[in-house]
Amino acid sequence: MTCLGTIAALATGLTLAATEPVVIGTDAPFPAYTYVDEAGTITGFERDVMDQICDRARLVCTWELAHFDQLIPGVMAGEFDVVLGGMAVNDERRMLVDFTRSYYGTDPEEWYIGRPGAPPPATALTAVQSGTVHEAHLRRLGLRYKSFTTEPEVLEALRSGAADLALGPFETRPDIEDYVTANDLDFLYSDLIPDDGVAMAVCKGNTDLLDSLNAALDAMRADGTLATLESRCQLNRPNHPTKGETTDEKTATCHRADRACWCGHGTGCRASGHRGRLPALQLHQRRWRNRGL
């Protein structure tokens, strides 16, 4: 398809360092990756990454907020030149847009939260954010679900009893952990939703912009800038027990402050703040990883 956005108008051979702004769309969904701070500014790891790209590629960049389910349709229609915000790469989305090379890995295990004793996903009504890989997963499995435009609406449906479970990028986020604790919820069931990492998307066929973004990302990876931004945003967490914790082959413990788990083979995983055993956990070791949307 033909891109209708700003950069597409430069496909006649003009340099990307044009005065026309590159419009970046995001949902700014979750700390510390992309979020809106108390001053109303879009910030976080992906904001820092994109600011670096704009500087290196000499792009004039502007930011716009949109609901997550508007991002891919928006970049396809030319409303945005680039969209990002925990955007998971998969084959279904590759049919619609072109992605940069991935700049952050994801953990395929995603969790359903709900009240202890809630029915399993096969019989439950699950709340989910529209346009996400989580919604596509539920649709593909033929499970009962109700879609909401924003994550706060998903969580409110669960809290109010309008849904039995909620599925989303929940497990590694302290803000969600606090919500779970405050509302007497728990991490109940998990599913594997694999993808190819987190990346930015542009309109399909917009190779000029895509090449420029990838060149900047490659340079940032080579000179250590990406690793520095990850460290500054505290995206990487220690992969070992904290003081006072022990592990053995039969048990597994999680520590809320570290957000890391150490799981024995074939066991469940216990966590302070998690009541009882977390079913279906099969990973023998967990790392702090981004959750794709």
C-alpha positions as CSV (number, residue, x, y, z in Angstrom):
1,M,0.0,0.0,0.0
2,T,1.0,3.6,-0.4
3,C,2.1,5.4,2.8
4,L,0.3,8.7,3.3
5,G,2.4,10.0,6.1
6,T,5.1,12.7,6.2
7,I,8.1,10.6,5.3
8,A,6.4,9.0,2.3
9,A,6.3,12.4,0.7
10,L,10.1,12.4,0.7
11,A,10.4,9.2,-1.4
12,T,11.4,11.2,-4.5
13,G,15.0,11.3,-3.3
14,L,15.0,14.1,-0.8
15,T,17.0,13.4,2.4
16,L,15.2,12.3,5.5
17,A,16.7,15.2,7.3
18,A,13.7,17.3,6.2
19,T,11.9,20.1,8.0
20,E,8.7,18.1,7.9
21,P,8.3,16.4,11.3
22,V,8.3,12.7,11.8
23,V,5.2,11.9,13.8
24,I,5.7,9.2,16.4
25,G,2.5,7.6,17.9
26,T,2.5,5.7,21.2
27,D,0.1,4.5,23.8
28,A,2.7,5.1,26.5
29,P,1.3,2.0,28.3
30,F,3.7,1.0,31.0
31,P,6.7,2.0,33.0
32,A,9.6,1.9,32.6
33,Y,9.4,1.4,28.9
34,T,7.1,4.1,27.7
35,Y,4.8,6.1,30.0
36,V,3.5,9.6,30.7
37,D,5.1,11.1,33.8
38,E,3.5,13.4,36.3
39,A,4.3,16.5,34.2
40,G,2.5,15.0,31.2
41,T,5.6,14.2,29.3
42,I,6.1,10.9,27.4
43,T,9.1,9.3,28.9
44,G,10.9,6.0,29.5
45,F,13.3,3.6,27.8
46,E,11.6,3.7,24.4
47,R,11.3,7.5,24.5
48,D,15.1,7.7,25.1
49,V,15.7,5.2,22.3
50,M,13.6,7.2,19.8
51,D,15.2,10.5,20.9
52,Q,18.6,9.0,20.2
53,I,17.4,7.8,16.8
54,C,15.9,11.2,15.9
55,D,19.2,12.9,16.8
56,R,21.4,10.4,14.9
57,A,19.2,10.3,11.8
58,R,18.7,14.1,11.9
59,L,14.9,13.8,12.1
60,V,12.6,16.4,13.4
61,C,10.3,14.3,15.6
62,T,7.0,15.0,17.3
63,W,5.0,12.7,19.6
64,E,1.3,11.9,19.8
65,L,-0.6,9.8,22.2
66,A,-3.2,7.3,20.9
67,H,-5.0,4.2,22.1
68,F,-3.0,1.1,21.4
69,D,-5.5,-0.3,18.9
70,Q,-5.1,2.9,16.9
71,L,-1.4,2.6,16.4
72,I,-1.0,0.1,13.6
73,P,-4.1,1.3,11.7
74,G,-2.8,4.9,12.2
75,V,0.6,4.2,10.8
76,M,-1.0,2.3,7.9
77,A,-3.2,5.3,7.1
78,G,-0.4,7.8,7.4
79,E,-1.6,9.4,10.6
80,F,1.8,8.4,12.2
81,D,5.2,7.8,10.6
82,V,6.4,5.6,13.4
83,V,4.5,3.8,16.2
84,L,6.0,2.2,19.3
85,G,5.2,1.3,22.9
86,G,6.0,-2.3,23.8
87,M,5.0,-3.3,20.2
88,A,5.5,-7.1,19.9
89,V,6.6,-8.3,16.5
90,N,4.8,-11.3,15.0
91,D,3.8,-12.7,11.6
92,E,0.3,-11.4,11.7
93,R,1.5,-7.8,12.2
94,R,4.2,-8.2,9.6
95,M,1.5,-8.6,7.0
96,L,0.3,-5.1,7.9
97,V,3.4,-3.0,8.7
98,D,7.2,-3.1,8.4
99,F,9.2,-3.4,11.6
100,T,12.6,-2.2,12.6
101,R,15.0,-4.7,14.0
102,S,14.1,-5.7,17.5
103,Y,15.7,-3.6,20.3
104,Y,14.4,-5.6,23.2
105,G,13.6,-9.2,23.9
106,T,10.4,-10.5,25.4
107,D,9.4,-13.3,27.7
108,P,6.7,-15.4,26.0
109,E,5.0,-16.3,29.3
110,E,2.0,-14.0,30.0
111,W,-0.2,-14.2,33.1
112,Y,-3.9,-14.1,33.8
113,I,-4.8,-12.2,37.0
114,G,-8.0,-12.7,39.0
115,R,-9.4,-13.4,42.4
116,P,-8.2,-16.7,44.1
117,G,-10.6,-19.4,43.0
118,A,-11.5,-17.8,39.7
119,P,-12.2,-20.3,36.9
120,P,-9.5,-21.2,34.4
121,P,-9.3,-19.4,31.0
122,A,-11.1,-22.2,29.2
123,T,-14.4,-21.4,31.1
124,A,-13.7,-17.8,32.3
125,L,-14.7,-14.5,30.8
126,T,-11.3,-12.7,30.4
127,A,-10.9,-8.9,30.1
128,V,-8.2,-7.9,27.6
129,Q,-6.9,-4.7,25.9
130,S,-8.0,-4.4,22.3
131,G,-5.3,-4.6,19.5
132,T,-2.8,-6.5,21.6
133,V,-1.2,-9.9,21.1
134,H,-3.1,-11.0,24.2
135,E,-6.5,-10.3,22.5
136,A,-5.3,-12.1,19.4
137,H,-4.2,-15.1,21.5
138,L,-7.6,-15.4,23.1
139,R,-9.3,-15.0,19.7
140,R,-7.1,-17.7,18.2
141,L,-7.9,-20.1,21.0
142,G,-11.6,-19.5,20.8
143,L,-11.8,-18.4,24.5
144,R,-14.5,-16.1,25.9
145,Y,-13.2,-12.5,26.3
146,K,-14.3,-8.9,26.3
147,S,-12.0,-6.2,24.8
148,F,-11.4,-2.8,26.3
149,T,-9.7,0.2,24.8
150,T,-7.3,0.9,27.7
151,E,-5.6,-1.2,30.3
152,P,-7.3,0.8,33.2
153,E,-10.6,-0.3,31.7
154,V,-9.4,-3.9,31.7
155,L,-8.4,-3.8,35.3
156,E,-11.6,-2.1,36.4
157,A,-13.6,-4.8,34.7
158,L,-11.7,-7.4,36.7
159,R,-12.0,-5.4,40.0
160,S,-15.7,-4.8,39.6
161,G,-16.5,-8.4,38.8
162,A,-17.5,-7.8,35.2
163,A,-14.8,-10.3,34.2
164,D,-13.3,-13.3,35.9
165,L,-9.8,-12.8,34.7
166,A,-7.6,-10.3,33.0
167,L,-4.8,-11.1,30.5
168,G,-2.0,-8.6,29.7
169,P,1.7,-7.7,30.2
170,F,1.3,-7.8,33.9
171,E,3.8,-10.1,35.6
172,T,7.0,-8.0,35.7
173,R,5.5,-4.7,36.6
174,P,5.6,-3.2,40.1
175,D,2.5,-1.0,39.3
176,I,0.5,-4.1,38.5
177,E,1.9,-6.0,41.5
178,D,0.7,-3.1,43.7
179,Y,-2.8,-3.2,42.1
180,V,-3.0,-7.0,42.5
181,T,-2.1,-6.7,46.2
182,A,-4.4,-3.8,46.9
183,N,-7.4,-5.5,45.3
184,D,-6.9,-9.0,46.7
185,L,-6.1,-10.5,43.3
186,D,-3.4,-13.0,42.3
187,F,-1.4,-14.3,39.4
188,L,-3.4,-17.4,38.6
189,Y,-2.7,-18.9,35.2
190,S,-0.1,-18.5,32.4
191,D,0.0,-19.0,28.7
192,L,2.9,-18.8,26.2
193,I,2.4,-16.0,23.6
194,P,5.7,-16.0,21.6
195,D,6.8,-13.2,19.5
196,D,10.0,-11.9,17.9
197,G,10.8,-9.1,20.4
198,V,9.8,-5.4,20.6
199,A,10.3,-3.0,17.7
200,M,9.0,0.1,16.0
201,A,6.6,-0.1,13.1
202,V,6.3,2.0,9.9
203,C,4.0,2.0,7.0
204,K,4.6,-1.0,4.8
205,G,7.0,-0.1,2.0
206,N,8.4,3.0,3.7
207,T,11.9,1.8,3.2
208,D,13.6,5.2,3.4
209,L,12.4,5.7,7.0
210,L,12.9,2.1,7.9
211,D,16.5,2.0,6.8
212,S,17.2,5.2,8.7
213,L,15.7,3.8,11.9
214,N,17.6,0.5,11.5
215,A,20.9,2.3,10.8
216,A,20.6,4.3,14.0
217,L,19.6,1.3,16.0
218,D,22.5,-0.7,14.7
219,A,24.9,2.1,15.6
220,M,23.4,2.4,19.1
221,R,23.8,-1.3,19.6
222,A,27.4,-1.3,18.4
223,D,28.5,1.7,20.6
224,G,26.7,0.5,23.7
225,T,24.1,3.1,23.8
226,L,21.2,0.6,23.9
227,A,22.8,-1.2,26.8
228,T,23.4,2.0,28.7
229,L,19.7,3.1,28.3
230,E,18.5,-0.3,29.5
231,S,20.7,0.0,32.6
232,R,19.7,3.6,33.2
233,C,16.0,2.7,33.0
234,Q,16.7,-0.4,35.3
235,L,15.3,-2.8,32.7
236,N,17.8,-5.5,33.7
237,R,17.5,-7.1,37.1
238,P,19.9,-9.5,38.9
239,N,19.4,-13.1,38.0
240,H,20.3,-14.4,41.5
241,P,18.6,-14.6,44.9
242,T,18.6,-11.5,47.1
243,K,19.9,-11.6,50.7
244,G,18.0,-14.0,52.8
245,E,16.6,-16.1,49.9
246,T,17.6,-19.6,49.2
247,T,16.7,-22.0,46.4
248,D,16.9,-25.8,45.9
249,E,15.7,-28.3,43.3
250,K,12.3,-28.7,44.9
251,T,11.2,-25.1,45.6
252,A,11.2,-21.8,43.9
253,T,10.8,-18.3,45.3
254,C,10.2,-14.9,43.9
255,H,11.1,-11.6,45.4
256,R,8.9,-8.7,44.6
257,A,11.7,-6.1,44.9
258,D,13.8,-8.0,42.4
259,R,10.9,-9.2,40.2
260,A,13.0,-12.4,39.5
261,C,12.1,-16.0,40.2
262,W,14.2,-19.1,40.5
263,C,12.1,-22.2,39.8
264,G,12.8,-25.9,40.4
265,H,12.2,-28.3,37.5
266,G,8.5,-29.0,37.1
267,T,7.5,-27.0,40.2
268,G,5.3,-24.1,40.8
269,C,6.7,-20.7,41.8
270,R,6.1,-19.1,45.1
271,A,6.4,-15.4,45.6
272,S,6.1,-13.0,48.5
273,G,2.9,-11.1,47.7
274,H,1.6,-14.1,45.7
275,R,-0.7,-16.3,47.8
276,G,0.1,-20.0,47.2
277,R,1.4,-21.7,44.1
278,L,1.4,-20.1,40.7
279,P,0.0,-22.8,38.4
280,A,1.4,-23.7,35.0
281,L,4.8,-22.2,35.5
282,Q,7.3,-24.4,33.6
283,L,10.3,-22.1,33.3
284,H,13.2,-23.3,35.4
285,Q,14.7,-19.8,35.5
286,R,13.1,-16.4,35.0
287,R,14.6,-13.1,34.0
288,W,13.3,-9.5,34.1
289,R,12.1,-9.1,30.5
290,N,9.8,-6.7,28.7
291,R,6.3,-7.8,28.0
292,G,5.1,-7.2,24.5
293,L,1.7,-5.8,23.6
